[in-house]
Amino acid sequence: MTTIELLKELRKHRILSEKRSLMHGRNKASKIIVYALSIFFIIYLLAASIMLAFAVITEGIKALTLICTIFPIIMVIDFSFRFIMQQTPSQIIKPYLLLPIKKSICIDTFVFRSLYNAGNFIWFILVLPFVIMTMFFSGQLINGGLVLLLYLLGILINSQFYLIVRTLVNDSIIWWFLPISIFLVFTMPAYYTGVIDLNNLFLFYSSFGIGLFEDKWFYWLFPTTLLILLIQINRKLQLFYVMKEISRKKKEYNFHGKSLNKIIPQDSVGVFLNMEIISIQRNKNIRKGCIFAMLAAFMMSLICTFTDIYSSIYAAIYWCLYNYIIIGSIILTKMMCYEGNYIDTLLIRKESILTLLRAKYYFYSTLLLIPTVFMLVPVFMGKWSIEMLISCYIFTIGFQYFITFQLAVYNKNTIPLNCKLTSNHSLETNYYQILVELFTILTPATILGVTIFLFGEKIAWIVITIIGLLFITTHRLWLNNIYNRMMKRKYENIEGFRKSREQI
């Protein structure tokens, strides 16, 4: 088989990969909802594009200035969204590791395929109508084409940078400092006058963008060279980690951590509480999720305290709820997926799963006290109110956890307890998880914002507190309901856990 034929065959495999996935044909209802949300997002981008175009036409704003000003914002959003859906080549390559073909060719195929992935062109739904209405219709064909080229280069750079960051973060959570430090460097123009001023930031990037259209060809050397450099780094990095993974000896995990036997009562729930604590101490995958959630809550609390970026009450509500639910969105949305490694043992004793669910509820409700301590800083600085903090905490462990715990019924894919870079557990196509994450992060903040707008803050805090307390006091009832539904799907879920274990 020639190299060209091999590349075509690998491309064909990736096109058919969804049909080979364990998740294919499942979660059809949630898949339809996700597709509907995607259509809504596309319509939203079209509407935003038309509104921006009319702002240029009616208010006399320069089209180049506006489109270059929003460029860094779109790049940040694009980079963040990739973590929900996109896999790295080192995750995709596992089925080909034992085949007699060059691994470098596999890596190159998947790296270059990431450049023309359909998801890379989603932002053109926002940019293309704007360019057509403001530039093509006014005869600025060259400038319009250059704007499209600028966004194409930016999105391709984003795609390669994401693959590099995602691979490094899978190896060690310390690598999160790479995108954070780069983000801080790119926001330095905002501090030009000694205080944070977003106008300086937007002015800098709009000036740089306009420079690309003033016959200064050397301006284009930077993004073009950066893209080529990132592609080469990505190719080498993916191959390095794949070879490191397949040559690694199986590691023995000798656990020396301490349980909390003296503090936690040693009844049936206490035993599972200790198991949750030991799981975080011992297992790399769960531990990384907890650390990342705590770091995110800590960083956002500092940003909200020492900057005025999120000074409005609606922004404060969103980030307060986000800091609380991020633990649930990272760990609890994968409920029973980690337990899939030993699900047969859990089912030996009657109602052990129910006891496990109760222990998880108590443990992760208590764990939210840590981000609560972080968020006391903006409370003491007068940025947030203590009523909002308490209400959001109660609402999260009540209603938000009620929604998140429902995934225990439908999750049936085993996740390795200790991360493997080449593992592919198809979480990116588990539409139930994606749907619950979107609902818990976006919907409550929106409803709460509307309630505050209509009835004021005090009424809103009382309403969400009552809702949260209602679900907290009835937690045994809805946990029992979840357990009973799990038992009805027991054999279907066990089959899914066992099949997915074979693919790890």
Secondary structure as UniProt FT lines:
FT   HELIX           3..15
FT   HELIX           17..20
FT   TURN            22..25
FT   HELIX           28..59
FT   HELIX           63..69
FT   HELIX           71..85
FT   HELIX           89..92
FT   HELIX           94..96
FT   TURN            97..98
FT   HELIX           103..113
FT   TURN            114..115
FT   HELIX           118..121
FT   TURN            122..123
FT   HELIX           124..131
FT   HELIX           132..136
FT   TURN            137..139
FT   HELIX           141..171
FT   HELIX           173..176
FT   HELIX           177..186
FT   HELIX           188..191
FT   TURN            192..193
FT   HELIX           198..211
FT   TURN            212..215
FT   HELIX           217..220
FT   HELIX           221..247
FT   TURN            261..263
FT   HELIX           268..282
FT   HELIX           284..306
FT   TURN            309..310
FT   HELIX           313..330
FT   HELIX           332..334
FT   TURN            335..338
FT   HELIX           339..342
FT   HELIX           343..346
FT   TURN            347..348
FT   TURN            350..351
FT   HELIX           352..367
FT   HELIX           369..380
FT   TURN            381..382
FT   HELIX           386..395
FT   HELIX           396..400
FT   HELIX           401..405
FT   HELIX           407..410
FT   TURN            421..422
FT   HELIX           427..429
FT   HELIX           431..455
FT   HELIX           457..473
FT   HELIX           475..488
FT   HELIX           490..503
//
